[in-house]
C-alpha cells in the first residue's frame, strides 16, 4: 500500500493515483498542473491554501488504501 506524508510532493501523489486530484480540488488547490505542484510538498501547498495538511493526508491515505 502506498502511503503519503506531509513531505510528499503533490505531483508524486497524482502519479500514484490520478483520482486523488479530487481531494486537492476540494480544498481549493486548482493549480495541479502548474510548476509548483511538481516541486511543492503537501504541507507547503496546504499552508499557501489555508488547508489542514493532516486532514488532507488522512483522506488521501484512506483513498489509496481502498484502491
N, CA, C and O atoms as a Maestro MAE file, in Angstrom:
{
 s_m_m2io_version
 :::
 2.0.0
}

f_m_ct {
 s_m_title
 :::
 protein
 m_atom[268] {
  # First column is atom index #
  i_m_mmod_type
  r_m_x_coord
  r_m_y_coord
  r_m_z_coord
  i_m_residue_number
  s_m_chain_name
  s_m_pdb_residue_name
  s_m_pdb_atom_name
  i_m_atomic_number
  :::
  1 25 0.838 -1.186 0.000 1 A "UNK " " N  " 7
  2 3 0.000 0.000 0.000 1 A "UNK " " CA " 6
  3 2 0.878 1.242 0.000 1 A "UNK " " C  " 6
  4 15 1.856 1.325 0.742 1 A "UNK " " O  " 8
  5 25 0.519 2.201 -0.836 2 A "UNK " " N  " 7
  6 3 1.212 3.478 -0.863 2 A "UNK " " CA " 6
  7 2 0.687 4.354 0.264 2 A "UNK " " C  " 6
  8 15 -0.517 4.404 0.520 2 A "UNK " " O  " 8
  9 25 1.601 5.043 0.932 3 A "UNK " " N  " 7
  10 3 1.228 5.990 1.983 3 A "UNK " " CA " 6
  11 2 1.938 7.294 1.697 3 A "UNK " " C  " 6
  12 15 3.090 7.306 1.262 3 A "UNK " " O  " 8
  13 25 1.254 8.379 1.938 4 A "UNK " " N  " 7
  14 3 1.859 9.683 1.747 4 A "UNK " " CA " 6
  15 2 2.060 10.362 3.095 4 A "UNK " " C  " 6
  16 15 1.462 9.977 4.099 4 A "UNK " " O  " 8
  17 25 2.916 11.382 3.095 5 A "UNK " " N  " 7
  18 3 3.194 12.173 4.290 5 A "UNK " " CA " 6
  19 2 3.113 13.650 3.909 5 A "UNK " " C  " 6
  20 15 2.874 13.982 2.748 5 A "UNK " " O  " 8
  21 25 3.309 14.518 4.868 6 A "UNK " " N  " 7
  22 3 3.325 15.957 4.608 6 A "UNK " " CA " 6
  23 2 4.431 16.345 3.632 6 A "UNK " " C  " 6
  24 15 4.318 17.344 2.921 6 A "UNK " " O  " 8
  25 25 5.491 15.556 3.601 7 A "UNK " " N  " 7
  26 3 6.627 15.863 2.752 7 A "UNK " " CA " 6
  27 2 6.460 15.360 1.318 7 A "UNK " " C  " 6
  28 15 7.267 15.691 0.449 7 A "UNK " " O  " 8
  29 25 5.421 14.567 1.063 8 A "UNK " " N  " 7
  30 3 5.209 14.026 -0.274 8 A "UNK " " CA " 6
  31 2 4.877 15.158 -1.247 8 A "UNK " " C  " 6
  32 15 4.083 16.047 -0.942 8 A "UNK " " O  " 8
  33 25 5.499 15.104 -2.415 9 A "UNK " " N  " 7
  34 3 5.273 16.104 -3.457 9 A "UNK " " CA " 6
  35 2 3.916 15.827 -4.123 9 A "UNK " " C  " 6
  36 15 3.574 14.677 -4.399 9 A "UNK " " O  " 8
  37 25 3.164 16.881 -4.372 10 A "UNK " " N  " 7
  38 3 1.829 16.745 -4.942 10 A "UNK " " CA " 6
  39 2 1.851 15.946 -6.245 10 A "UNK " " C  " 6
  40 15 1.023 15.057 -6.440 10 A "UNK " " O  " 8
  41 25 2.786 16.254 -7.130 11 A "UNK " " N  " 7
  42 3 2.855 15.552 -8.414 11 A "UNK " " CA " 6
  43 2 3.085 14.051 -8.217 11 A "UNK " " C  " 6
  44 15 2.594 13.242 -9.004 11 A "UNK " " O  " 8
  45 25 3.826 13.680 -7.176 12 A "UNK " " N  " 7
  46 3 4.064 12.255 -6.902 12 A "UNK " " CA " 6
  47 2 2.769 11.561 -6.481 12 A "UNK " " C  " 6
  48 15 2.526 10.412 -6.853 12 A "UNK " " O  " 8
  49 25 1.945 12.258 -5.710 13 A "UNK " " N  " 7
  50 3 0.652 11.697 -5.301 13 A "UNK " " CA " 6
  51 2 -0.217 11.469 -6.535 13 A "UNK " " C  " 6
  52 15 -0.840 10.417 -6.680 13 A "UNK " " O  " 8
  53 25 -0.252 12.450 -7.412 14 A "UNK " " N  " 7
  54 3 -1.076 12.349 -8.617 14 A "UNK " " CA " 6
  55 2 -0.582 11.239 -9.545 14 A "UNK " " C  " 6
  56 15 -1.384 10.596 -10.221 14 A "UNK " " O  " 8
  57 25 0.726 11.013 -9.583 15 A "UNK " " N  " 7
  58 3 1.272 9.903 -10.376 15 A "UNK " " CA " 6
  59 2 0.887 8.555 -9.775 15 A "UNK " " C  " 6
  60 15 0.610 7.601 -10.502 15 A "UNK " " O  " 8
  61 25 0.872 8.481 -8.445 16 A "UNK " " N  " 7
  62 3 0.462 7.240 -7.770 16 A "UNK " " CA " 6
  63 2 -0.965 6.878 -8.124 16 A "UNK " " C  " 6
  64 15 -1.279 5.726 -8.423 16 A "UNK " " O  " 8
  65 25 -1.842 7.904 -8.082 17 A "UNK " " N  " 7
  66 3 -3.261 7.673 -8.322 17 A "UNK " " CA " 6
  67 2 -3.900 8.993 -8.761 17 A "UNK " " C  " 6
  68 15 -4.206 9.844 -7.925 17 A "UNK " " O  " 8
  69 25 -4.100 9.163 -10.066 18 A "UNK " " N  " 7
  70 3 -4.670 10.416 -10.566 18 A "UNK " " CA " 6
  71 2 -6.033 10.767 -9.963 18 A "UNK " " C  " 6
  72 15 -6.410 11.939 -9.938 18 A "UNK " " O  " 8
  73 25 -6.763 9.784 -9.485 19 A "UNK " " N  " 7
  74 3 -8.082 10.085 -8.917 19 A "UNK " " CA " 6
  75 2 -7.994 10.819 -7.578 19 A "UNK " " C  " 6
  76 15 -9.017 11.254 -7.050 19 A "UNK " " O  " 8
  77 25 -6.799 10.961 -7.026 20 A "UNK " " N  " 7
  78 3 -6.633 11.735 -5.793 20 A "UNK " " CA " 6
  79 2 -6.781 13.231 -6.045 20 A "UNK " " C  " 6
  80 15 -6.885 14.007 -5.095 20 A "UNK " " O  " 8
  81 25 -6.792 13.647 -7.300 21 A "UNK " " N  " 7
  82 3 -6.926 15.072 -7.634 21 A "UNK " " CA " 6
  83 2 -8.165 15.676 -6.988 21 A "UNK " " C  " 6
  84 15 -8.157 16.845 -6.602 21 A "UNK " " O  " 8
  85 25 -9.220 14.893 -6.867 22 A "UNK " " N  " 7
  86 3 -10.466 15.402 -6.277 22 A "UNK " " CA " 6
  87 2 -10.257 15.980 -4.878 22 A "UNK " " C  " 6
  88 15 -10.911 16.953 -4.504 22 A "UNK " " O  " 8
  89 25 -9.358 15.391 -4.113 23 A "UNK " " N  " 7
  90 3 -9.132 15.853 -2.736 23 A "UNK " " CA " 6
  91 2 -8.399 17.187 -2.707 23 A "UNK " " C  " 6
  92 15 -8.646 18.021 -1.836 23 A "UNK " " O  " 8
  93 25 -7.498 17.383 -3.661 24 A "UNK " " N  " 7
  94 3 -6.809 18.671 -3.766 24 A "UNK " " CA " 6
  95 2 -7.790 19.748 -4.245 24 A "UNK " " C  " 6
  96 15 -7.785 20.871 -3.742 24 A "UNK " " O  " 8
  97 25 -8.623 19.394 -5.215 25 A "UNK " " N  " 7
  98 3 -9.592 20.350 -5.744 25 A "UNK " " CA " 6
  99 2 -10.606 20.764 -4.686 25 A "UNK " " C  " 6
  100 15 -11.034 21.918 -4.655 25 A "UNK " " O  " 8
  101 25 -10.993 19.836 -3.821 26 A "UNK " " N  " 7
  102 3 -11.963 20.127 -2.754 26 A "UNK " " CA " 6
  103 2 -11.514 21.254 -1.837 26 A "UNK " " C  " 6
  104 15 -12.343 21.994 -1.307 26 A "UNK " " O  " 8
  105 25 -10.209 21.387 -1.648 27 A "UNK " " N  " 7
  106 3 -9.714 22.415 -0.720 27 A "UNK " " CA " 6
  107 2 -9.154 23.634 -1.462 27 A "UNK " " C  " 6
  108 15 -8.444 24.456 -0.883 27 A "UNK " " O  " 8
  109 25 -9.484 23.733 -2.741 28 A "UNK " " N  " 7
  110 3 -9.117 24.930 -3.494 28 A "UNK " " CA " 6
  111 2 -7.789 24.876 -4.209 28 A "UNK " " C  " 6
  112 15 -7.324 25.899 -4.713 28 A "UNK " " O  " 8
  113 25 -7.168 23.726 -4.269 29 A "UNK " " N  " 7
  114 3 -5.907 23.586 -4.999 29 A "UNK " " CA " 6
  115 2 -6.234 23.259 -6.456 29 A "UNK " " C  " 6
  116 15 -6.264 22.097 -6.861 29 A "UNK " " O  " 8
  117 25 -6.476 24.317 -7.230 30 A "UNK " " N  " 7
  118 3 -6.863 24.134 -8.625 30 A "UNK " " CA " 6
  119 2 -5.663 24.237 -9.553 30 A "UNK " " C  " 6
  120 15 -5.823 24.233 -10.773 30 A "UNK " " O  " 8
  121 25 -4.476 24.328 -8.996 31 A "UNK " " N  " 7
  122 3 -3.269 24.528 -9.797 31 A "UNK " " CA " 6
  123 2 -2.455 23.236 -9.909 31 A "UNK " " C  " 6
  124 15 -1.225 23.275 -9.892 31 A "UNK " " O  " 8
  125 25 -3.126 22.109 -10.022 32 A "UNK " " N  " 7
  126 3 -2.438 20.821 -10.004 32 A "UNK " " CA " 6
  127 2 -1.486 20.625 -11.173 32 A "UNK " " C  " 6
  128 15 -0.555 19.824 -11.080 32 A "UNK " " O  " 8
  129 25 -1.699 21.332 -12.259 33 A "UNK " " N  " 7
  130 3 -0.812 21.207 -13.411 33 A "UNK " " CA " 6
  131 2 0.278 22.258 -13.451 33 A "UNK " " C  " 6
  132 15 1.125 22.238 -14.343 33 A "UNK " " O  " 8
  133 25 0.270 23.173 -12.501 34 A "UNK " " N  " 7
  134 3 1.262 24.248 -12.521 34 A "UNK " " CA " 6
  135 2 2.621 23.758 -12.025 34 A "UNK " " C  " 6
  136 15 2.703 22.720 -11.368 34 A "UNK " " O  " 8
  137 25 3.677 24.489 -12.332 35 A "UNK " " N  " 7
  138 3 5.023 24.068 -11.913 35 A "UNK " " CA " 6
  139 2 5.165 23.877 -10.397 35 A "UNK " " C  " 6
  140 15 5.974 23.061 -9.957 35 A "UNK " " O  " 8
  141 25 4.404 24.606 -9.607 36 A "UNK " " N  " 7
  142 3 4.505 24.458 -8.151 36 A "UNK " " CA " 6
  143 2 4.149 23.053 -7.703 36 A "UNK " " C  " 6
  144 15 4.755 22.528 -6.769 36 A "UNK " " O  " 8
  145 25 3.169 22.433 -8.360 37 A "UNK " " N  " 7
  146 3 2.738 21.084 -7.978 37 A "UNK " " CA " 6
  147 2 3.843 20.067 -8.194 37 A "UNK " " C  " 6
  148 15 3.854 19.013 -7.557 37 A "UNK " " O  " 8
  149 25 4.774 20.377 -9.092 38 A "UNK " " N  " 7
  150 3 5.871 19.446 -9.364 38 A "UNK " " CA " 6
  151 2 6.953 19.486 -8.296 38 A "UNK " " C  " 6
  152 15 7.747 18.552 -8.182 38 A "UNK " " O  " 8
  153 25 6.990 20.552 -7.517 39 A "UNK " " N  " 7
  154 3 8.046 20.657 -6.522 39 A "UNK " " CA " 6
  155 2 7.567 20.979 -5.126 39 A "UNK " " C  " 6
  156 15 8.375 21.064 -4.201 39 A "UNK " " O  " 8
  157 25 6.276 21.160 -4.953 40 A "UNK " " N  " 7
  158 3 5.731 21.576 -3.665 40 A "UNK " " CA " 6
  159 2 5.200 20.377 -2.886 40 A "UNK " " C  " 6
  160 15 4.507 19.517 -3.429 40 A "UNK " " O  " 8
  161 25 5.537 20.344 -1.613 41 A "UNK " " N  " 7
  162 3 5.028 19.264 -0.761 41 A "UNK " " CA " 6
  163 2 3.575 19.555 -0.394 41 A "UNK " " C  " 6
  164 15 3.094 20.679 -0.539 41 A "UNK " " O  " 8
  165 25 2.899 18.534 0.077 42 A "UNK " " N  " 7
  166 3 1.517 18.708 0.520 42 A "UNK " " CA " 6
  167 2 1.458 19.744 1.637 42 A "UNK " " C  " 6
  168 15 0.570 20.596 1.648 42 A "UNK " " O  " 8
  169 25 2.386 19.675 2.563 43 A "UNK " " N  " 7
  170 3 2.391 20.626 3.680 43 A "UNK " " CA " 6
  171 2 2.548 22.062 3.184 43 A "UNK " " C  " 6
  172 15 1.838 22.959 3.638 43 A "UNK " " O  " 8
  173 25 3.478 22.279 2.254 44 A "UNK " " N  " 7
  174 3 3.693 23.630 1.724 44 A "UNK " " CA " 6
  175 2 2.439 24.146 1.017 44 A "UNK " " C  " 6
  176 15 2.038 25.293 1.213 44 A "UNK " " O  " 8
  177 25 1.830 23.300 0.201 45 A "UNK " " N  " 7
  178 3 0.637 23.706 -0.534 45 A "UNK " " CA " 6
  179 2 -0.521 24.002 0.418 45 A "UNK " " C  " 6
  180 15 -1.277 24.950 0.204 45 A "UNK " " O  " 8
  181 25 -0.658 23.204 1.453 46 A "UNK " " N  " 7
  182 3 -1.734 23.430 2.422 46 A "UNK " " CA " 6
  183 2 -1.536 24.751 3.155 46 A "UNK " " C  " 6
  184 15 -2.508 25.451 3.440 46 A "UNK " " O  " 8
  185 25 -0.297 25.096 3.461 47 A "UNK " " N  " 7
  186 3 -0.039 26.380 4.120 47 A "UNK " " CA " 6
  187 2 -0.470 27.530 3.215 47 A "UNK " " C  " 6
  188 15 -1.105 28.476 3.681 47 A "UNK " " O  " 8
  189 25 -0.135 27.461 1.943 48 A "UNK " " N  " 7
  190 3 -0.483 28.510 0.986 48 A "UNK " " CA " 6
  191 2 -1.997 28.633 0.819 48 A "UNK " " C  " 6
  192 15 -2.528 29.736 0.685 48 A "UNK " " O  " 8
  193 25 -2.682 27.493 0.830 49 A "UNK " " N  " 7
  194 3 -4.121 27.477 0.584 49 A "UNK " " CA " 6
  195 2 -4.959 27.500 1.859 49 A "UNK " " C  " 6
  196 15 -6.188 27.441 1.797 49 A "UNK " " O  " 8
  197 25 -4.300 27.586 3.013 50 A "UNK " " N  " 7
  198 3 -5.030 27.652 4.276 50 A "UNK " " CA " 6
  199 2 -5.798 26.383 4.596 50 A "UNK " " C  " 6
  200 15 -6.883 26.435 5.175 50 A "UNK " " O  " 8
  201 25 -5.235 25.244 4.219 51 A "UNK " " N  " 7
  202 3 -5.907 23.958 4.434 51 A "UNK " " CA " 6
  203 2 -5.172 23.150 5.504 51 A "UNK " " C  " 6
  204 15 -4.000 23.396 5.790 51 A "UNK " " O  " 8
  205 25 -5.870 22.198 6.079 52 A "UNK " " N  " 7
  206 3 -5.321 21.317 7.107 52 A "UNK " " CA " 6
  207 2 -4.606 20.141 6.438 52 A "UNK " " C  " 6
  208 15 -5.253 19.246 5.893 52 A "UNK " " O  " 8
  209 25 -3.274 20.146 6.482 53 A "UNK " " N  " 7
  210 3 -2.482 19.104 5.830 53 A "UNK " " CA " 6
  211 2 -2.775 17.724 6.411 53 A "UNK " " C  " 6
  212 15 -2.846 16.745 5.669 53 A "UNK " " O  " 8
  213 25 -2.943 17.638 7.722 54 A "UNK " " N  " 7
  214 3 -3.202 16.335 8.351 54 A "UNK " " CA " 6
  215 2 -4.519 15.731 7.867 54 A "UNK " " C  " 6
  216 15 -4.597 14.531 7.606 54 A "UNK " " O  " 8
  217 25 -5.546 16.563 7.749 55 A "UNK " " N  " 7
  218 3 -6.847 16.082 7.285 55 A "UNK " " CA " 6
  219 2 -6.766 15.625 5.830 55 A "UNK " " C  " 6
  220 15 -7.345 14.602 5.465 55 A "UNK " " O  " 8
  221 25 -6.054 16.377 5.005 56 A "UNK " " N  " 7
  222 3 -5.903 16.007 3.595 56 A "UNK " " CA " 6
  223 2 -5.146 14.694 3.460 56 A "UNK " " C  " 6
  224 15 -5.542 13.822 2.686 56 A "UNK " " O  " 8
  225 25 -4.069 14.552 4.201 57 A "UNK " " N  " 7
  226 3 -3.269 13.325 4.149 57 A "UNK " " CA " 6
  227 2 -4.088 12.128 4.606 57 A "UNK " " C  " 6
  228 15 -3.992 11.049 4.021 57 A "UNK " " O  " 8
  229 25 -4.886 12.311 5.638 58 A "UNK " " N  " 7
  230 3 -5.741 11.227 6.129 58 A "UNK " " CA " 6
  231 2 -6.728 10.770 5.049 58 A "UNK " " C  " 6
  232 15 -6.916 9.572 4.839 58 A "UNK " " O  " 8
  233 25 -7.349 11.725 4.375 59 A "UNK " " N  " 7
  234 3 -8.302 11.399 3.310 59 A "UNK " " CA " 6
  235 2 -7.619 10.660 2.164 59 A "UNK " " C  " 6
  236 15 -8.117 9.645 1.677 59 A "UNK " " O  " 8
  237 25 -6.468 11.188 1.742 60 A "UNK " " N  " 7
  238 3 -5.786 10.580 0.595 60 A "UNK " " CA " 6
  239 2 -5.267 9.193 0.955 60 A "UNK " " C  " 6
  240 15 -5.385 8.266 0.154 60 A "UNK " " O  " 8
  241 25 -4.701 9.036 2.132 61 A "UNK " " N  " 7
  242 3 -4.226 7.694 2.529 61 A "UNK " " CA " 6
  243 2 -5.376 6.690 2.626 61 A "UNK " " C  " 6
  244 15 -5.202 5.522 2.278 61 A "UNK " " O  " 8
  245 25 -6.545 7.130 3.092 62 A "UNK " " N  " 7
  246 3 -7.703 6.231 3.139 62 A "UNK " " CA " 6
  247 2 -8.121 5.844 1.725 62 A "UNK " " C  " 6
  248 15 -8.459 4.690 1.462 62 A "UNK " " O  " 8
  249 25 -8.096 6.815 0.822 63 A "UNK " " N  " 7
  250 3 -8.436 6.552 -0.581 63 A "UNK " " CA " 6
  251 2 -7.448 5.561 -1.194 63 A "UNK " " C  " 6
  252 15 -7.855 4.619 -1.875 63 A "UNK " " O  " 8
  253 25 -6.167 5.769 -0.957 64 A "UNK " " N  " 7
  254 3 -5.147 4.867 -1.506 64 A "UNK " " CA " 6
  255 2 -5.269 3.460 -0.936 64 A "UNK " " C  " 6
  256 15 -5.010 2.481 -1.636 64 A "UNK " " O  " 8
  257 25 -5.662 3.355 0.326 65 A "UNK " " N  " 7
  258 3 -5.819 2.037 0.957 65 A "UNK " " CA " 6
  259 2 -6.983 1.270 0.340 65 A "UNK " " C  " 6
  260 15 -6.957 0.042 0.265 65 A "UNK " " O  " 8
  261 25 -8.008 2.005 -0.104 66 A "UNK " " N  " 7
  262 3 -9.182 1.376 -0.702 66 A "UNK " " CA " 6
  263 2 -8.987 1.026 -2.171 66 A "UNK " " C  " 6
  264 15 -9.727 0.218 -2.733 66 A "UNK " " O  " 8
  265 25 -7.978 1.644 -2.787 67 A "UNK " " N  " 7
  266 3 -7.769 1.444 -4.230 67 A "UNK " " CA " 6
  267 2 -7.238 0.060 -4.551 67 A "UNK " " C  " 6
  268 15 -7.012 -0.259 -5.718 67 A "UNK " " O  " 8
  :::
 }
 m_bond[267] {
  # First column is bond index #
  i_m_from
  i_m_to
  i_m_order
  :::
  1 1 2 1
  2 2 3 1
  3 3 4 2
  4 3 5 1
  5 5 6 1
  6 6 7 1
  7 7 8 2
  8 7 9 1
  9 9 10 1
  10 10 11 1
  11 11 12 2
  12 11 13 1
  13 13 14 1
  14 14 15 1
  15 15 16 2
  16 15 17 1
  17 17 18 1
  18 18 19 1
  19 19 20 2
  20 19 21 1
  21 21 22 1
  22 22 23 1
  23 23 24 2
  24 23 25 1
  25 25 26 1
  26 26 27 1
  27 27 28 2
  28 27 29 1
  29 29 30 1
  30 30 31 1
  31 31 32 2
  32 31 33 1
  33 33 34 1
  34 34 35 1
  35 35 36 2
  36 35 37 1
  37 37 38 1
  38 38 39 1
  39 39 40 2
  40 39 41 1
  41 41 42 1
  42 42 43 1
  43 43 44 2
  44 43 45 1
  45 45 46 1
  46 46 47 1
  47 47 48 2
  48 47 49 1
  49 49 50 1
  50 50 51 1
  51 51 52 2
  52 51 53 1
  53 53 54 1
  54 54 55 1
  55 55 56 2
  56 55 57 1
  57 57 58 1
  58 58 59 1
  59 59 60 2
  60 59 61 1
  61 61 62 1
  62 62 63 1
  63 63 64 2
  64 63 65 1
  65 65 66 1
  66 66 67 1
  67 67 68 2
  68 67 69 1
  69 69 70 1
  70 70 71 1
  71 71 72 2
  72 71 73 1
  73 73 74 1
  74 74 75 1
  75 75 76 2
  76 75 77 1
  77 77 78 1
  78 78 79 1
  79 79 80 2
  80 79 81 1
  81 81 82 1
  82 82 83 1
  83 83 84 2
  84 83 85 1
  85 85 86 1
  86 86 87 1
  87 87 88 2
  88 87 89 1
  89 89 90 1
  90 90 91 1
  91 91 92 2
  92 91 93 1
  93 93 94 1
  94 94 95 1
  95 95 96 2
  96 95 97 1
  97 97 98 1
  98 98 99 1
  99 99 100 2
  100 99 101 1
  101 101 102 1
  102 102 103 1
  103 103 104 2
  104 103 105 1
  105 105 106 1
  106 106 107 1
  107 107 108 2
  108 107 109 1
  109 109 110 1
  110 110 111 1
  111 111 112 2
  112 111 113 1
  113 113 114 1
  114 114 115 1
  115 115 116 2
  116 115 117 1
  117 117 118 1
  118 118 119 1
  119 119 120 2
  120 119 121 1
  121 121 122 1
  122 122 123 1
  123 123 124 2
  124 123 125 1
  125 125 126 1
  126 126 127 1
  127 127 128 2
  128 127 129 1
  129 129 130 1
  130 130 131 1
  131 131 132 2
  132 131 133 1
  133 133 134 1
  134 134 135 1
  135 135 136 2
  136 135 137 1
  137 137 138 1
  138 138 139 1
  139 139 140 2
  140 139 141 1
  141 141 142 1
  142 142 143 1
  143 143 144 2
  144 143 145 1
  145 145 146 1
  146 146 147 1
  147 147 148 2
  148 147 149 1
  149 149 150 1
  150 150 151 1
  151 151 152 2
  152 151 153 1
  153 153 154 1
  154 154 155 1
  155 155 156 2
  156 155 157 1
  157 157 158 1
  158 158 159 1
  159 159 160 2
  160 159 161 1
  161 161 162 1
  162 162 163 1
  163 163 164 2
  164 163 165 1
  165 165 166 1
  166 166 167 1
  167 167 168 2
  168 167 169 1
  169 169 170 1
  170 170 171 1
  171 171 172 2
  172 171 173 1
  173 173 174 1
  174 174 175 1
  175 175 176 2
  176 175 177 1
  177 177 178 1
  178 178 179 1
  179 179 180 2
  180 179 181 1
  181 181 182 1
  182 182 183 1
  183 183 184 2
  184 183 185 1
  185 185 186 1
  186 186 187 1
  187 187 188 2
  188 187 189 1
  189 189 190 1
  190 190 191 1
  191 191 192 2
  192 191 193 1
  193 193 194 1
  194 194 195 1
  195 195 196 2
  196 195 197 1
  197 197 198 1
  198 198 199 1
  199 199 200 2
  200 199 201 1
  201 201 202 1
  202 202 203 1
  203 203 204 2
  204 203 205 1
  205 205 206 1
  206 206 207 1
  207 207 208 2
  208 207 209 1
  209 209 210 1
  210 210 211 1
  211 211 212 2
  212 211 213 1
  213 213 214 1
  214 214 215 1
  215 215 216 2
  216 215 217 1
  217 217 218 1
  218 218 219 1
  219 219 220 2
  220 219 221 1
  221 221 222 1
  222 222 223 1
  223 223 224 2
  224 223 225 1
  225 225 226 1
  226 226 227 1
  227 227 228 2
  228 227 229 1
  229 229 230 1
  230 230 231 1
  231 231 232 2
  232 231 233 1
  233 233 234 1
  234 234 235 1
  235 235 236 2
  236 235 237 1
  237 237 238 1
  238 238 239 1
  239 239 240 2
  240 239 241 1
  241 241 242 1
  242 242 243 1
  243 243 244 2
  244 243 245 1
  245 245 246 1
  246 246 247 1
  247 247 248 2
  248 247 249 1
  249 249 250 1
  250 250 251 1
  251 251 252 2
  252 251 253 1
  253 253 254 1
  254 254 255 1
  255 255 256 2
  256 255 257 1
  257 257 258 1
  258 258 259 1
  259 259 260 2
  260 259 261 1
  261 261 262 1
  262 262 263 1
  263 263 264 2
  264 263 265 1
  265 265 266 1
  266 266 267 1
  267 267 268 2
  :::
 }
}
